[in-house]
Amino acid sequence: MTRESSAVRPEEVRSKILTSAKELFVQQGYKKTTIRQIVNRSGILTGSIYYFYKNKAEIFQALVLSLLDKCIHLITENFHDASPAFQYAAMCAVELKAVTWNNLVRECYYEGYTSNMIFQKMTEELSAVSEHMFRGCGQSFNHEDYYLRTLLIKGAMRSYVAELYFNRTISPDKYQELLLREVLFIFGFHKEQVEQVLQEIKEKDDVLSDIAEQLIRLSIEQ
């Protein structure tokens, strides 16, 4: 196996690490994957891997956050003219669909939500997204306000993903409507605005389903 060259740029090394780790996570899951396997698959020396990432969890965190960024990009690309309230609700709806339909995406989010380090990073990133997205919408929130609301929302998302491993099942559609209603409410939108967004979500369900399928493909392609 060819080992890394000193001439390889840092971004190429990082890409090799993430690509190899993703292949292993897809094939055998997060828990069974080891740093040694990532070394063997990538050809990157152990010391170089630890230079970029402290441990396997940090590598996984980078992949989960990349998946999150892809979701945000797909929503803004498809609904760039939509209201911020709709875009945010759509992101939540797509995540719910993806984790419901695909075991790998479900495992990625489950591991992310059960790791304090990854969960905190996801919350911080989405807090910044919501603060940017809702700027100019009339909310008088500061940075901590956005963080607290994002923490509540991601906690509810974590509960849904955990429930998928329960013996008892619930209706995804009912959970989505309840979650989206609460999401919009805690961000300060009035009842009429909430109902309008929920109606738009129903009308755009086919597009949102397509985006969820794209997200799944991006998650498993090697």
WOWO-V711629 format. One record per backbone hydrogen bond with DSSP energy under -0.5 kcal/mol. CO is the residue of the C=O (numbers start at 0). NH is the residue of the N-H. E is the energy in kcal/mol with one decimal. If there is no record, write none. Layout:
BEGIN
CO:NH:E
CO:NH:E
END
This chain:
BEGIN
4:7:-1.6
8:11:-0.8
8:12:-2.0
9:13:-2.7
10:14:-2.0
11:15:-2.3
12:16:-2.3
13:17:-2.5
14:18:-2.8
15:19:-2.4
16:20:-2.5
17:21:-2.6
18:22:-2.2
19:23:-2.0
20:24:-2.8
21:25:-2.5
22:26:-2.1
23:27:-2.8
23:28:-0.6
24:28:-1.7
28:32:-0.6
29:32:-0.8
33:37:-1.8
34:38:-2.5
35:39:-2.4
36:40:-2.5
37:41:-2.5
38:42:-2.3
42:3:-1.4
44:48:-2.1
45:49:-2.3
46:50:-0.9
47:51:-1.3
48:51:-0.5
48:52:-2.9
54:58:-1.4
55:59:-2.6
56:60:-2.4
57:61:-1.8
58:62:-1.6
59:63:-2.6
60:64:-2.7
61:65:-1.6
62:66:-2.1
63:67:-2.1
64:68:-2.4
65:69:-2.2
66:70:-1.9
67:71:-2.2
68:72:-2.5
69:73:-2.5
70:74:-2.1
71:75:-2.5
72:76:-2.3
73:77:-1.9
74:78:-2.4
78:81:-1.4
82:86:-2.5
83:87:-2.5
84:88:-2.2
85:89:-2.9
86:90:-1.9
87:91:-1.8
88:92:-2.4
89:93:-2.7
90:94:-2.1
91:95:-2.2
92:96:-2.1
93:97:-2.7
94:98:-2.4
95:99:-1.4
96:100:-2.3
97:101:-2.0
101:105:-2.2
102:106:-2.6
103:107:-2.5
104:108:-2.6
105:109:-2.8
106:110:-3.0
107:111:-2.2
108:112:-3.0
109:113:-1.9
110:114:-1.0
113:115:-0.7
114:118:-3.2
115:119:-2.3
116:120:-1.8
117:121:-2.8
118:122:-2.4
119:123:-2.5
120:124:-2.5
121:125:-2.6
122:126:-2.1
123:127:-1.8
124:128:-1.9
125:129:-2.8
126:130:-2.2
127:131:-2.1
128:132:-2.9
129:133:-2.7
131:134:-0.6
133:136:-2.2
141:145:-1.9
142:146:-2.1
143:147:-2.8
144:148:-2.0
145:149:-2.4
146:150:-2.4
147:151:-1.9
148:152:-2.3
149:153:-3.0
150:154:-1.9
151:155:-1.8
152:156:-2.2
153:157:-2.5
154:158:-1.9
155:159:-1.7
156:160:-2.2
157:161:-2.6
158:162:-2.0
159:163:-1.1
160:163:-0.6
161:164:-1.7
162:165:-1.9
169:171:-0.6
170:174:-2.2
171:175:-2.7
172:176:-2.3
173:177:-2.3
174:178:-2.9
175:179:-2.9
176:180:-2.1
177:181:-2.0
178:182:-2.8
179:183:-2.3
180:184:-1.8
181:185:-2.6
182:186:-1.0
183:188:-2.2
184:187:-1.9
189:193:-2.7
190:194:-2.7
191:195:-2.0
192:196:-2.3
193:197:-2.5
194:198:-1.9
195:199:-2.1
196:200:-2.5
197:201:-1.8
198:202:-2.2
199:203:-2.0
201:204:-1.2
203:207:-2.6
204:208:-2.5
205:209:-2.0
206:210:-2.2
207:211:-2.2
208:212:-2.0
209:213:-2.2
210:214:-2.5
211:215:-2.0
212:216:-2.3
213:217:-2.6
214:218:-1.4
215:219:-1.5
216:220:-2.1
END
